[in-house]
Amino acid sequence: MADPVIPSGLRERKKQRTRDTLLRSALELFTERGYEETTVDDIAETADVSQRTFFRYFASKEEAAFFVSRLAESHFVEAVRGRPPGEAPLDAMRQALMASWCTIGEAVEQLVPLELHMRFYRVIESTPALLAAHLRRATELEEEIARVIADREGLDMDADPRPRVVVAVFGSVMRVTERIWSARDDASLAALRDLTSSYLDQVEPALTGNWRSDPGSDPGSGSGSGSRGVEQSGRADPTP
C-alpha cells in the first residue's frame, strides 16, 4: 500500500517544528550543561529524534548554536538597507538597530523563547570556541554591512576606506556593550538595548572630544551624557 500523500504545507510545518525543537534543545543544553559538554547525540536525544535527523537540519553543532543569531543579524542588515538615503552612515546603523529591536525579538520568539536566546548569548562570552566563532561571524557581518553602506553612498568600498572604518567603529561599540552586558545581572534584551544606546551616545565625544577637559564617567553607569539623554527622552532609542 502506498504511503499517504502529505500536503506540502503540512510537511513544511512539521519540518519547522522539528527544526525548532532541535534549536530549543540545543540552546537549553548549551546554557545548562555547557557547549563543549553537549554532543550532537545529546541534542538529538533531548529532541527525541535521531542523529541523522539532526544533520538533515544542521551541518554541525556550531551551526545550530548560531542559527537564531544569524536570523537576528539578517533583520539588522535589512533594516540598514531600508534606512532613508539622507541619513549619515553611523546614524543609519544606529537607527536601524534601534528600530529592529522589536522585530528581532518577535522573530526570535518564532523559533525559541527570547529569554533562552539571551541566556545563550552570555554563554558565548565564557566559551572560547563559541567566542572565536562569534568574532569570526562578526567580522563577516561587518563586511556585509560595509558593502550596504558603500552602496547607499555610491562608493567603491575597495577604493574608499570610509565604509569599513565607520562599520568597524559601530561594530566595536557593539562588541564592548555585549561584553559588559554579559557580565551584569540583567540578561534582558531591554538591558542590552539601553546599554548599547548609552555607549553609542559616546562615539562622537570619544572620537572628537577633549578628554582632559571633560573626564566624564562610565556611560553605562547611568551618570554620563549618554545616560542623561536616555533619561531625559524617556525612551531607549534617543535620536542622535
DOGU-351011 format. One record per residue (C-alpha): x, y, z; residue number from 0; residue in one letter. Coordinates in steps of 0.25 Angstrom, whole numbers, plus 5000, padded with zeros to 4 digits. Example, Ala and Ser with C-alpha at 12.3 -4.5 7.8 and 13.67 -1.06 7.14 Angstrom:
<pts>
<pt><xx>5049</xx><yy>4982</yy><zz>5031</zz><seq>0</seq><type>A</type></pt>
<pt><xx>5055</xx><yy>4996</yy><zz>5029</zz><seq>1</seq><type>S</type></pt>
</pts>
This chain:
<pts>
<pt><xx>5000</xx><yy>5000</yy><zz>5000</zz><seq>0</seq><type>M</type></pt>
<pt><xx>5006</xx><yy>5014</yy><zz>4996</zz><seq>1</seq><type>A</type></pt>
<pt><xx>5009</xx><yy>5024</yy><zz>5007</zz><seq>2</seq><type>D</type></pt>
<pt><xx>4998</xx><yy>5035</yy><zz>5008</zz><seq>3</seq><type>P</type></pt>
<pt><xx>5002</xx><yy>5048</yy><zz>5001</zz><seq>4</seq><type>V</type></pt>
<pt><xx>5005</xx><yy>5059</yy><zz>5011</zz><seq>5</seq><type>I</type></pt>
<pt><xx>5001</xx><yy>5073</yy><zz>5007</zz><seq>6</seq><type>P</type></pt>
<pt><xx>5013</xx><yy>5081</yy><zz>5005</zz><seq>7</seq><type>S</type></pt>
<pt><xx>5009</xx><yy>5092</yy><zz>5015</zz><seq>8</seq><type>G</type></pt>
<pt><xx>5007</xx><yy>5081</yy><zz>5026</zz><seq>9</seq><type>L</type></pt>
<pt><xx>5020</xx><yy>5075</yy><zz>5022</zz><seq>10</seq><type>R</type></pt>
<pt><xx>5027</xx><yy>5089</yy><zz>5023</zz><seq>11</seq><type>E</type></pt>
<pt><xx>5021</xx><yy>5091</yy><zz>5037</zz><seq>12</seq><type>R</type></pt>
<pt><xx>5025</xx><yy>5078</yy><zz>5042</zz><seq>13</seq><type>K</type></pt>
<pt><xx>5040</xx><yy>5081</yy><zz>5037</zz><seq>14</seq><type>K</type></pt>
<pt><xx>5039</xx><yy>5095</yy><zz>5044</zz><seq>15</seq><type>Q</type></pt>
<pt><xx>5034</xx><yy>5088</yy><zz>5057</zz><seq>16</seq><type>R</type></pt>
<pt><xx>5045</xx><yy>5078</yy><zz>5057</zz><seq>17</seq><type>T</type></pt>
<pt><xx>5056</xx><yy>5089</yy><zz>5054</zz><seq>18</seq><type>R</type></pt>
<pt><xx>5050</xx><yy>5098</yy><zz>5065</zz><seq>19</seq><type>D</type></pt>
<pt><xx>5050</xx><yy>5086</yy><zz>5075</zz><seq>20</seq><type>T</type></pt>
<pt><xx>5065</xx><yy>5083</yy><zz>5071</zz><seq>21</seq><type>L</type></pt>
<pt><xx>5069</xx><yy>5098</yy><zz>5073</zz><seq>22</seq><type>L</type></pt>
<pt><xx>5062</xx><yy>5099</yy><zz>5087</zz><seq>23</seq><type>R</type></pt>
<pt><xx>5068</xx><yy>5086</yy><zz>5091</zz><seq>24</seq><type>S</type></pt>
<pt><xx>5082</xx><yy>5091</yy><zz>5087</zz><seq>25</seq><type>A</type></pt>
<pt><xx>5081</xx><yy>5104</yy><zz>5094</zz><seq>26</seq><type>L</type></pt>
<pt><xx>5076</xx><yy>5099</yy><zz>5106</zz><seq>27</seq><type>E</type></pt>
<pt><xx>5087</xx><yy>5088</yy><zz>5107</zz><seq>28</seq><type>L</type></pt>
<pt><xx>5097</xx><yy>5099</yy><zz>5104</zz><seq>29</seq><type>F</type></pt>
<pt><xx>5093</xx><yy>5108</yy><zz>5115</zz><seq>30</seq><type>T</type></pt>
<pt><xx>5090</xx><yy>5097</yy><zz>5125</zz><seq>31</seq><type>E</type></pt>
<pt><xx>5102</xx><yy>5087</yy><zz>5122</zz><seq>32</seq><type>R</type></pt>
<pt><xx>5111</xx><yy>5095</yy><zz>5114</zz><seq>33</seq><type>G</type></pt>
<pt><xx>5115</xx><yy>5096</yy><zz>5099</zz><seq>34</seq><type>Y</type></pt>
<pt><xx>5127</xx><yy>5087</yy><zz>5100</zz><seq>35</seq><type>E</type></pt>
<pt><xx>5120</xx><yy>5077</yy><zz>5109</zz><seq>36</seq><type>E</type></pt>
<pt><xx>5108</xx><yy>5075</yy><zz>5099</zz><seq>37</seq><type>T</type></pt>
<pt><xx>5109</xx><yy>5066</yy><zz>5088</zz><seq>38</seq><type>T</type></pt>
<pt><xx>5100</xx><yy>5065</yy><zz>5075</zz><seq>39</seq><type>V</type></pt>
<pt><xx>5095</xx><yy>5052</yy><zz>5081</zz><seq>40</seq><type>D</type></pt>
<pt><xx>5091</xx><yy>5059</yy><zz>5094</zz><seq>41</seq><type>D</type></pt>
<pt><xx>5083</xx><yy>5069</yy><zz>5085</zz><seq>42</seq><type>I</type></pt>
<pt><xx>5076</xx><yy>5058</yy><zz>5077</zz><seq>43</seq><type>A</type></pt>
<pt><xx>5072</xx><yy>5050</yy><zz>5089</zz><seq>44</seq><type>E</type></pt>
<pt><xx>5066</xx><yy>5062</yy><zz>5096</zz><seq>45</seq><type>T</type></pt>
<pt><xx>5058</xx><yy>5066</yy><zz>5084</zz><seq>46</seq><type>A</type></pt>
<pt><xx>5054</xx><yy>5051</yy><zz>5082</zz><seq>47</seq><type>D</type></pt>
<pt><xx>5060</xx><yy>5050</yy><zz>5068</zz><seq>48</seq><type>V</type></pt>
<pt><xx>5072</xx><yy>5042</yy><zz>5062</zz><seq>49</seq><type>S</type></pt>
<pt><xx>5085</xx><yy>5048</yy><zz>5060</zz><seq>50</seq><type>Q</type></pt>
<pt><xx>5083</xx><yy>5046</yy><zz>5045</zz><seq>51</seq><type>R</type></pt>
<pt><xx>5071</xx><yy>5055</yy><zz>5047</zz><seq>52</seq><type>T</type></pt>
<pt><xx>5079</xx><yy>5066</yy><zz>5053</zz><seq>53</seq><type>F</type></pt>
<pt><xx>5089</xx><yy>5066</yy><zz>5042</zz><seq>54</seq><type>F</type></pt>
<pt><xx>5077</xx><yy>5068</yy><zz>5032</zz><seq>55</seq><type>R</type></pt>
<pt><xx>5075</xx><yy>5082</yy><zz>5038</zz><seq>56</seq><type>Y</type></pt>
<pt><xx>5089</xx><yy>5086</yy><zz>5043</zz><seq>57</seq><type>F</type></pt>
<pt><xx>5103</xx><yy>5083</yy><zz>5038</zz><seq>58</seq><type>A</type></pt>
<pt><xx>5109</xx><yy>5084</yy><zz>5051</zz><seq>59</seq><type>S</type></pt>
<pt><xx>5107</xx><yy>5087</yy><zz>5066</zz><seq>60</seq><type>K</type></pt>
<pt><xx>5112</xx><yy>5101</yy><zz>5063</zz><seq>61</seq><type>E</type></pt>
<pt><xx>5102</xx><yy>5104</yy><zz>5052</zz><seq>62</seq><type>E</type></pt>
<pt><xx>5091</xx><yy>5100</yy><zz>5062</zz><seq>63</seq><type>A</type></pt>
<pt><xx>5097</xx><yy>5109</yy><zz>5072</zz><seq>64</seq><type>A</type></pt>
<pt><xx>5097</xx><yy>5122</yy><zz>5063</zz><seq>65</seq><type>F</type></pt>
<pt><xx>5085</xx><yy>5119</yy><zz>5055</zz><seq>66</seq><type>F</type></pt>
<pt><xx>5076</xx><yy>5129</yy><zz>5063</zz><seq>67</seq><type>V</type></pt>
<pt><xx>5087</xx><yy>5139</yy><zz>5063</zz><seq>68</seq><type>S</type></pt>
<pt><xx>5088</xx><yy>5139</yy><zz>5048</zz><seq>69</seq><type>R</type></pt>
<pt><xx>5073</xx><yy>5142</yy><zz>5047</zz><seq>70</seq><type>L</type></pt>
<pt><xx>5075</xx><yy>5154</yy><zz>5056</zz><seq>71</seq><type>A</type></pt>
<pt><xx>5087</xx><yy>5159</yy><zz>5048</zz><seq>72</seq><type>E</type></pt>
<pt><xx>5079</xx><yy>5158</yy><zz>5035</zz><seq>73</seq><type>S</type></pt>
<pt><xx>5068</xx><yy>5166</yy><zz>5041</zz><seq>74</seq><type>H</type></pt>
<pt><xx>5078</xx><yy>5177</yy><zz>5045</zz><seq>75</seq><type>F</type></pt>
<pt><xx>5085</xx><yy>5176</yy><zz>5031</zz><seq>76</seq><type>V</type></pt>
<pt><xx>5071</xx><yy>5179</yy><zz>5024</zz><seq>77</seq><type>E</type></pt>
<pt><xx>5068</xx><yy>5190</yy><zz>5034</zz><seq>78</seq><type>A</type></pt>
<pt><xx>5081</xx><yy>5197</yy><zz>5030</zz><seq>79</seq><type>V</type></pt>
<pt><xx>5078</xx><yy>5195</yy><zz>5015</zz><seq>80</seq><type>R</type></pt>
<pt><xx>5064</xx><yy>5201</yy><zz>5017</zz><seq>81</seq><type>G</type></pt>
<pt><xx>5068</xx><yy>5214</yy><zz>5024</zz><seq>82</seq><type>R</type></pt>
<pt><xx>5066</xx><yy>5227</yy><zz>5017</zz><seq>83</seq><type>P</type></pt>
<pt><xx>5077</xx><yy>5231</yy><zz>5008</zz><seq>84</seq><type>P</type></pt>
<pt><xx>5079</xx><yy>5244</yy><zz>5014</zz><seq>85</seq><type>G</type></pt>
<pt><xx>5084</xx><yy>5239</yy><zz>5027</zz><seq>86</seq><type>E</type></pt>
<pt><xx>5099</xx><yy>5239</yy><zz>5031</zz><seq>87</seq><type>A</type></pt>
<pt><xx>5104</xx><yy>5224</yy><zz>5031</zz><seq>88</seq><type>P</type></pt>
<pt><xx>5106</xx><yy>5224</yy><zz>5046</zz><seq>89</seq><type>L</type></pt>
<pt><xx>5092</xx><yy>5230</yy><zz>5049</zz><seq>90</seq><type>D</type></pt>
<pt><xx>5087</xx><yy>5220</yy><zz>5039</zz><seq>91</seq><type>A</type></pt>
<pt><xx>5093</xx><yy>5208</yy><zz>5046</zz><seq>92</seq><type>M</type></pt>
<pt><xx>5088</xx><yy>5213</yy><zz>5060</zz><seq>93</seq><type>R</type></pt>
<pt><xx>5074</xx><yy>5216</yy><zz>5056</zz><seq>94</seq><type>Q</type></pt>
<pt><xx>5073</xx><yy>5202</yy><zz>5048</zz><seq>95</seq><type>A</type></pt>
<pt><xx>5078</xx><yy>5195</yy><zz>5061</zz><seq>96</seq><type>L</type></pt>
<pt><xx>5068</xx><yy>5203</yy><zz>5070</zz><seq>97</seq><type>M</type></pt>
<pt><xx>5057</xx><yy>5201</yy><zz>5060</zz><seq>98</seq><type>A</type></pt>
<pt><xx>5059</xx><yy>5186</yy><zz>5059</zz><seq>99</seq><type>S</type></pt>
<pt><xx>5060</xx><yy>5182</yy><zz>5073</zz><seq>100</seq><type>W</type></pt>
<pt><xx>5045</xx><yy>5179</yy><zz>5074</zz><seq>101</seq><type>C</type></pt>
<pt><xx>5045</xx><yy>5171</yy><zz>5061</zz><seq>102</seq><type>T</type></pt>
<pt><xx>5057</xx><yy>5164</yy><zz>5064</zz><seq>103</seq><type>I</type></pt>
<pt><xx>5051</xx><yy>5159</yy><zz>5078</zz><seq>104</seq><type>G</type></pt>
<pt><xx>5038</xx><yy>5155</yy><zz>5070</zz><seq>105</seq><type>E</type></pt>
<pt><xx>5046</xx><yy>5147</yy><zz>5060</zz><seq>106</seq><type>A</type></pt>
<pt><xx>5054</xx><yy>5140</yy><zz>5071</zz><seq>107</seq><type>V</type></pt>
<pt><xx>5041</xx><yy>5137</yy><zz>5078</zz><seq>108</seq><type>E</type></pt>
<pt><xx>5036</xx><yy>5129</yy><zz>5066</zz><seq>109</seq><type>Q</type></pt>
<pt><xx>5048</xx><yy>5119</yy><zz>5068</zz><seq>110</seq><type>L</type></pt>
<pt><xx>5051</xx><yy>5119</yy><zz>5083</zz><seq>111</seq><type>V</type></pt>
<pt><xx>5048</xx><yy>5127</yy><zz>5095</zz><seq>112</seq><type>P</type></pt>
<pt><xx>5055</xx><yy>5140</yy><zz>5095</zz><seq>113</seq><type>L</type></pt>
<pt><xx>5060</xx><yy>5139</yy><zz>5109</zz><seq>114</seq><type>E</type></pt>
<pt><xx>5067</xx><yy>5126</yy><zz>5105</zz><seq>115</seq><type>L</type></pt>
<pt><xx>5073</xx><yy>5133</yy><zz>5093</zz><seq>116</seq><type>H</type></pt>
<pt><xx>5078</xx><yy>5144</yy><zz>5102</zz><seq>117</seq><type>M</type></pt>
<pt><xx>5084</xx><yy>5134</yy><zz>5113</zz><seq>118</seq><type>R</type></pt>
<pt><xx>5091</xx><yy>5127</yy><zz>5102</zz><seq>119</seq><type>F</type></pt>
<pt><xx>5098</xx><yy>5140</yy><zz>5097</zz><seq>120</seq><type>Y</type></pt>
<pt><xx>5104</xx><yy>5140</yy><zz>5111</zz><seq>121</seq><type>R</type></pt>
<pt><xx>5109</xx><yy>5126</yy><zz>5109</zz><seq>122</seq><type>V</type></pt>
<pt><xx>5117</xx><yy>5131</yy><zz>5097</zz><seq>123</seq><type>I</type></pt>
<pt><xx>5126</xx><yy>5140</yy><zz>5105</zz><seq>124</seq><type>E</type></pt>
<pt><xx>5130</xx><yy>5129</yy><zz>5114</zz><seq>125</seq><type>S</type></pt>
<pt><xx>5133</xx><yy>5118</yy><zz>5104</zz><seq>126</seq><type>T</type></pt>
<pt><xx>5145</xx><yy>5120</yy><zz>5095</zz><seq>127</seq><type>P</type></pt>
<pt><xx>5140</xx><yy>5112</yy><zz>5083</zz><seq>128</seq><type>A</type></pt>
<pt><xx>5127</xx><yy>5120</yy><zz>5083</zz><seq>129</seq><type>L</type></pt>
<pt><xx>5134</xx><yy>5133</yy><zz>5085</zz><seq>130</seq><type>L</type></pt>
<pt><xx>5144</xx><yy>5130</yy><zz>5074</zz><seq>131</seq><type>A</type></pt>
<pt><xx>5133</xx><yy>5127</yy><zz>5064</zz><seq>132</seq><type>A</type></pt>
<pt><xx>5125</xx><yy>5139</yy><zz>5069</zz><seq>133</seq><type>H</type></pt>
<pt><xx>5136</xx><yy>5148</yy><zz>5066</zz><seq>134</seq><type>L</type></pt>
<pt><xx>5138</xx><yy>5142</yy><zz>5052</zz><seq>135</seq><type>R</type></pt>
<pt><xx>5124</xx><yy>5144</yy><zz>5049</zz><seq>136</seq><type>R</type></pt>
<pt><xx>5124</xx><yy>5158</yy><zz>5054</zz><seq>137</seq><type>A</type></pt>
<pt><xx>5135</xx><yy>5161</yy><zz>5044</zz><seq>138</seq><type>T</type></pt>
<pt><xx>5127</xx><yy>5155</yy><zz>5033</zz><seq>139</seq><type>E</type></pt>
<pt><xx>5115</xx><yy>5163</yy><zz>5037</zz><seq>140</seq><type>L</type></pt>
<pt><xx>5123</xx><yy>5176</yy><zz>5037</zz><seq>141</seq><type>E</type></pt>
<pt><xx>5128</xx><yy>5173</yy><zz>5023</zz><seq>142</seq><type>E</type></pt>
<pt><xx>5113</xx><yy>5171</yy><zz>5019</zz><seq>143</seq><type>E</type></pt>
<pt><xx>5109</xx><yy>5184</yy><zz>5025</zz><seq>144</seq><type>I</type></pt>
<pt><xx>5120</xx><yy>5192</yy><zz>5020</zz><seq>145</seq><type>A</type></pt>
<pt><xx>5116</xx><yy>5188</yy><zz>5006</zz><seq>146</seq><type>R</type></pt>
<pt><xx>5102</xx><yy>5192</yy><zz>5009</zz><seq>147</seq><type>V</type></pt>
<pt><xx>5107</xx><yy>5206</yy><zz>5014</zz><seq>148</seq><type>I</type></pt>
<pt><xx>5116</xx><yy>5207</yy><zz>5001</zz><seq>149</seq><type>A</type></pt>
<pt><xx>5104</xx><yy>5204</yy><zz>4992</zz><seq>150</seq><type>D</type></pt>
<pt><xx>5096</xx><yy>5215</yy><zz>5000</zz><seq>151</seq><type>R</type></pt>
<pt><xx>5107</xx><yy>5225</yy><zz>4998</zz><seq>152</seq><type>E</type></pt>
<pt><xx>5110</xx><yy>5221</yy><zz>4984</zz><seq>153</seq><type>G</type></pt>
<pt><xx>5125</xx><yy>5218</yy><zz>4988</zz><seq>154</seq><type>L</type></pt>
<pt><xx>5135</xx><yy>5207</yy><zz>4983</zz><seq>155</seq><type>D</type></pt>
<pt><xx>5138</xx><yy>5201</yy><zz>4996</zz><seq>156</seq><type>M</type></pt>
<pt><xx>5151</xx><yy>5195</yy><zz>4991</zz><seq>157</seq><type>D</type></pt>
<pt><xx>5156</xx><yy>5209</yy><zz>4987</zz><seq>158</seq><type>A</type></pt>
<pt><xx>5149</xx><yy>5217</yy><zz>4999</zz><seq>159</seq><type>D</type></pt>
<pt><xx>5152</xx><yy>5212</yy><zz>5013</zz><seq>160</seq><type>P</type></pt>
<pt><xx>5141</xx><yy>5220</yy><zz>5020</zz><seq>161</seq><type>R</type></pt>
<pt><xx>5130</xx><yy>5210</yy><zz>5019</zz><seq>162</seq><type>P</type></pt>
<pt><xx>5139</xx><yy>5199</yy><zz>5026</zz><seq>163</seq><type>R</type></pt>
<pt><xx>5144</xx><yy>5209</yy><zz>5036</zz><seq>164</seq><type>V</type></pt>
<pt><xx>5130</xx><yy>5214</yy><zz>5041</zz><seq>165</seq><type>V</type></pt>
<pt><xx>5125</xx><yy>5200</yy><zz>5041</zz><seq>166</seq><type>V</type></pt>
<pt><xx>5137</xx><yy>5196</yy><zz>5049</zz><seq>167</seq><type>A</type></pt>
<pt><xx>5135</xx><yy>5207</yy><zz>5059</zz><seq>168</seq><type>V</type></pt>
<pt><xx>5120</xx><yy>5203</yy><zz>5061</zz><seq>169</seq><type>F</type></pt>
<pt><xx>5124</xx><yy>5188</yy><zz>5062</zz><seq>170</seq><type>G</type></pt>
<pt><xx>5134</xx><yy>5191</yy><zz>5073</zz><seq>171</seq><type>S</type></pt>
<pt><xx>5123</xx><yy>5198</yy><zz>5081</zz><seq>172</seq><type>V</type></pt>
<pt><xx>5114</xx><yy>5186</yy><zz>5079</zz><seq>173</seq><type>M</type></pt>
<pt><xx>5125</xx><yy>5177</yy><zz>5084</zz><seq>174</seq><type>R</type></pt>
<pt><xx>5128</xx><yy>5185</yy><zz>5096</zz><seq>175</seq><type>V</type></pt>
<pt><xx>5114</xx><yy>5186</yy><zz>5100</zz><seq>176</seq><type>T</type></pt>
<pt><xx>5112</xx><yy>5171</yy><zz>5098</zz><seq>177</seq><type>E</type></pt>
<pt><xx>5124</xx><yy>5168</yy><zz>5107</zz><seq>178</seq><type>R</type></pt>
<pt><xx>5119</xx><yy>5178</yy><zz>5118</zz><seq>179</seq><type>I</type></pt>
<pt><xx>5105</xx><yy>5173</yy><zz>5118</zz><seq>180</seq><type>W</type></pt>
<pt><xx>5108</xx><yy>5159</yy><zz>5119</zz><seq>181</seq><type>S</type></pt>
<pt><xx>5115</xx><yy>5161</yy><zz>5132</zz><seq>182</seq><type>A</type></pt>
<pt><xx>5103</xx><yy>5168</yy><zz>5138</zz><seq>183</seq><type>R</type></pt>
<pt><xx>5091</xx><yy>5162</yy><zz>5145</zz><seq>184</seq><type>D</type></pt>
<pt><xx>5081</xx><yy>5167</yy><zz>5136</zz><seq>185</seq><type>D</type></pt>
<pt><xx>5081</xx><yy>5158</yy><zz>5124</zz><seq>186</seq><type>A</type></pt>
<pt><xx>5069</xx><yy>5164</yy><zz>5117</zz><seq>187</seq><type>S</type></pt>
<pt><xx>5068</xx><yy>5170</yy><zz>5103</zz><seq>188</seq><type>L</type></pt>
<pt><xx>5064</xx><yy>5183</yy><zz>5109</zz><seq>189</seq><type>A</type></pt>
<pt><xx>5076</xx><yy>5184</yy><zz>5117</zz><seq>190</seq><type>A</type></pt>
<pt><xx>5085</xx><yy>5181</yy><zz>5105</zz><seq>191</seq><type>L</type></pt>
<pt><xx>5077</xx><yy>5191</yy><zz>5097</zz><seq>192</seq><type>R</type></pt>
<pt><xx>5079</xx><yy>5202</yy><zz>5107</zz><seq>193</seq><type>D</type></pt>
<pt><xx>5094</xx><yy>5200</yy><zz>5109</zz><seq>194</seq><type>L</type></pt>
<pt><xx>5096</xx><yy>5200</yy><zz>5094</zz><seq>195</seq><type>T</type></pt>
<pt><xx>5089</xx><yy>5213</yy><zz>5093</zz><seq>196</seq><type>S</type></pt>
<pt><xx>5097</xx><yy>5219</yy><zz>5104</zz><seq>197</seq><type>S</type></pt>
<pt><xx>5110</xx><yy>5215</yy><zz>5098</zz><seq>198</seq><type>Y</type></pt>
<pt><xx>5106</xx><yy>5219</yy><zz>5084</zz><seq>199</seq><type>L</type></pt>
<pt><xx>5104</xx><yy>5233</yy><zz>5090</zz><seq>200</seq><type>D</type></pt>
<pt><xx>5119</xx><yy>5233</yy><zz>5094</zz><seq>201</seq><type>Q</type></pt>
<pt><xx>5124</xx><yy>5231</yy><zz>5080</zz><seq>202</seq><type>V</type></pt>
<pt><xx>5126</xx><yy>5245</yy><zz>5075</zz><seq>203</seq><type>E</type></pt>
<pt><xx>5131</xx><yy>5251</yy><zz>5088</zz><seq>204</seq><type>P</type></pt>
<pt><xx>5141</xx><yy>5239</yy><zz>5090</zz><seq>205</seq><type>A</type></pt>
<pt><xx>5146</xx><yy>5241</yy><zz>5075</zz><seq>206</seq><type>L</type></pt>
<pt><xx>5146</xx><yy>5257</yy><zz>5075</zz><seq>207</seq><type>T</type></pt>
<pt><xx>5145</xx><yy>5262</yy><zz>5089</zz><seq>208</seq><type>G</type></pt>
<pt><xx>5156</xx><yy>5267</yy><zz>5098</zz><seq>209</seq><type>N</type></pt>
<pt><xx>5156</xx><yy>5256</yy><zz>5109</zz><seq>210</seq><type>W</type></pt>
<pt><xx>5165</xx><yy>5264</yy><zz>5119</zz><seq>211</seq><type>R</type></pt>
<pt><xx>5155</xx><yy>5276</yy><zz>5119</zz><seq>212</seq><type>S</type></pt>
<pt><xx>5143</xx><yy>5266</yy><zz>5121</zz><seq>213</seq><type>D</type></pt>
<pt><xx>5147</xx><yy>5254</yy><zz>5128</zz><seq>214</seq><type>P</type></pt>
<pt><xx>5132</xx><yy>5249</yy><zz>5128</zz><seq>215</seq><type>G</type></pt>
<pt><xx>5128</xx><yy>5235</yy><zz>5134</zz><seq>216</seq><type>S</type></pt>
<pt><xx>5124</xx><yy>5221</yy><zz>5130</zz><seq>217</seq><type>D</type></pt>
<pt><xx>5113</xx><yy>5223</yy><zz>5120</zz><seq>218</seq><type>P</type></pt>
<pt><xx>5107</xx><yy>5210</yy><zz>5125</zz><seq>219</seq><type>G</type></pt>
<pt><xx>5106</xx><yy>5214</yy><zz>5140</zz><seq>220</seq><type>S</type></pt>
<pt><xx>5095</xx><yy>5224</yy><zz>5138</zz><seq>221</seq><type>G</type></pt>
<pt><xx>5103</xx><yy>5237</yy><zz>5140</zz><seq>222</seq><type>S</type></pt>
<pt><xx>5109</xx><yy>5240</yy><zz>5127</zz><seq>223</seq><type>G</type></pt>
<pt><xx>5104</xx><yy>5249</yy><zz>5116</zz><seq>224</seq><type>S</type></pt>
<pt><xx>5098</xx><yy>5237</yy><zz>5108</zz><seq>225</seq><type>G</type></pt>
<pt><xx>5091</xx><yy>5233</yy><zz>5120</zz><seq>226</seq><type>S</type></pt>
<pt><xx>5085</xx><yy>5246</yy><zz>5122</zz><seq>227</seq><type>R</type></pt>
<pt><xx>5080</xx><yy>5246</yy><zz>5108</zz><seq>228</seq><type>G</type></pt>
<pt><xx>5073</xx><yy>5233</yy><zz>5111</zz><seq>229</seq><type>V</type></pt>
<pt><xx>5067</xx><yy>5238</yy><zz>5124</zz><seq>230</seq><type>E</type></pt>
<pt><xx>5062</xx><yy>5252</yy><zz>5118</zz><seq>231</seq><type>Q</type></pt>
<pt><xx>5055</xx><yy>5246</yy><zz>5106</zz><seq>232</seq><type>S</type></pt>
<pt><xx>5049</xx><yy>5235</yy><zz>5114</zz><seq>233</seq><type>G</type></pt>
<pt><xx>5052</xx><yy>5225</yy><zz>5102</zz><seq>234</seq><type>R</type></pt>
<pt><xx>5062</xx><yy>5215</yy><zz>5100</zz><seq>235</seq><type>A</type></pt>
<pt><xx>5064</xx><yy>5220</yy><zz>5085</zz><seq>236</seq><type>D</type></pt>
<pt><xx>5068</xx><yy>5234</yy><zz>5086</zz><seq>237</seq><type>P</type></pt>
<pt><xx>5070</xx><yy>5241</yy><zz>5073</zz><seq>238</seq><type>T</type></pt>
<pt><xx>5085</xx><yy>5245</yy><zz>5072</zz><seq>239</seq><type>P</type></pt>
</pts>
